[in-house]
Amino acid sequence: MGRFIYDTMANSVDIDDRTLAHLRIVVMNKLRRSESFMFDIEVGDGSGRRSFWMHPSVPIQFHFFGSRSPRINRAWVEELMLVASGPNGLAIVPEPSEDSFVEEG
């Protein structure tokens, strides 16, 4: 279980390391392009949902508790990027199978 930290520890959410690794790629790419967006997540303790306005000026951390980097599912990254660019912003969607990604070209 990893932790997403937005600005301070008071603004943190625990997220599975595998999911967090995929979110990190999406967030990094959006912010690198100076694209602000909403990140909406269910809080793991069942206390509801939290929304974070993701902006390049706010410090963020991705704290992984596992020592090994998970294998990245490109199809999931693409799906998360599409969701993040939509009107509701980034939310965790179920991981698709890696065969569901069709290369264009």
TORZA-984618 format. One line per field, with one value per residue (C-alpha): residue number from 1; chain; y, x, z. Coordinates in Angstrom, 1 decimal. Last residue first. Layout:
i	c(NUM,...)
ch	c(A,...)
py	c(Y,...)
px	c(X,...)
pz	c(Z,...)
END
This chain:
i	c(105,104,103,102,101,100,99,98,97,96,95,94,93,92,91,90,89,88,87,86,85,84,83,82,81,80,79,78,77,76,75,74,73,72,71,70,69,68,67,66,65,64,63,62,61,60,59,58,57,56,55,54,53,52,51,50,49,48,47,46,45,44,43,42,41,40,39,38,37,36,35,34,33,32,31,30,29,28,27,26,25,24,23,22,21,20,19,18,17,16,15,14,13,12,11,10,9,8,7,6,5,4,3,2,1)
ch	c(A,A,A,A,A,A,A,A,A,A,A,A,A,A,A,A,A,A,A,A,A,A,A,A,A,A,A,A,A,A,A,A,A,A,A,A,A,A,A,A,A,A,A,A,A,A,A,A,A,A,A,A,A,A,A,A,A,A,A,A,A,A,A,A,A,A,A,A,A,A,A,A,A,A,A,A,A,A,A,A,A,A,A,A,A,A,A,A,A,A,A,A,A,A,A,A,A,A,A,A,A,A,A,A,A)
py	c(2.6,2.3,-0.3,-2.0,-2.1,-4.7,-7.3,-5.7,-6.6,-3.5,-2.1,-0.8,3.0,5.3,8.8,11.7,14.6,14.9,16.7,14.3,14.7,12.6,9.9,9.7,9.6,6.8,4.7,5.2,4.3,1.2,0.1,0.6,-1.8,-1.0,-3.8,-2.9,-1.3,-3.3,-2.0,-1.8,1.0,3.5,7.2,9.3,13.0,16.2,19.8,22.3,24.7,22.2,22.1,19.1,20.2,17.3,15.6,13.3,10.7,9.0,7.8,4.2,3.8,3.6,7.2,7.1,9.3,12.3,14.0,17.3,18.8,21.3,20.9,22.4,19.8,18.3,18.4,16.0,13.7,13.4,12.9,10.1,8.3,8.7,7.3,4.1,3.6,4.4,1.7,-0.9,0.5,0.3,3.8,5.5,9.1,12.2,15.8,16.1,14.7,18.0,19.4,16.4,13.1,9.9,6.9,3.3,0.0)
px	c(-0.7,-2.8,-1.8,-4.8,-4.8,-7.3,-4.5,-3.2,-6.4,-8.2,-7.6,-10.7,-11.1,-9.4,-10.6,-9.0,-11.2,-14.9,-15.1,-12.6,-8.9,-8.2,-10.5,-8.6,-5.2,-6.6,-7.6,-4.1,-2.3,-4.6,-3.8,-0.1,-0.1,3.0,4.8,5.2,8.3,9.9,10.6,7.0,5.9,5.6,5.3,4.1,4.6,3.0,4.0,1.4,2.6,1.8,-1.9,-4.0,-7.3,-7.8,-11.1,-11.7,-14.4,-16.1,-15.1,-14.8,-11.2,-9.8,-10.9,-12.6,-10.7,-11.2,-8.3,-9.4,-7.2,-4.5,-2.5,1.0,2.2,4.4,1.4,-0.6,2.4,3.3,-0.3,-0.8,2.5,2.0,-1.5,-0.1,2.4,-0.3,-2.5,0.3,1.3,-2.3,-3.5,-3.4,-4.6,-2.8,-3.7,-2.7,0.7,1.2,1.1,-0.8,0.6,-0.4,0.5,1.4,0.0)
pz	c(-37.2,-34.0,-31.4,-29.7,-25.9,-24.7,-24.6,-21.4,-19.6,-18.3,-14.8,-13.3,-13.2,-10.7,-11.2,-13.0,-14.1,-14.3,-17.7,-19.4,-19.7,-16.6,-17.9,-21.2,-19.4,-17.1,-20.1,-21.7,-18.5,-18.1,-21.7,-21.0,-18.1,-16.1,-14.3,-10.6,-9.3,-6.5,-3.0,-1.9,0.4,-2.5,-1.5,-4.4,-3.5,-4.6,-4.3,-5.6,-8.4,-11.2,-10.3,-9.4,-7.7,-5.3,-4.6,-1.6,-1.3,1.6,5.0,3.9,5.2,1.7,0.7,-2.7,-5.2,-7.3,-9.1,-10.7,-13.5,-14.2,-17.5,-17.4,-19.9,-17.2,-15.0,-17.3,-17.8,-14.2,-13.1,-15.6,-14.8,-11.1,-11.4,-12.9,-10.1,-7.5,-8.9,-8.4,-5.0,-3.7,-2.6,0.8,0.7,1.9,2.5,6.1,5.0,3.2,-0.4,-1.9,-0.6,-2.5,-0.3,-1.1,0.0)
END
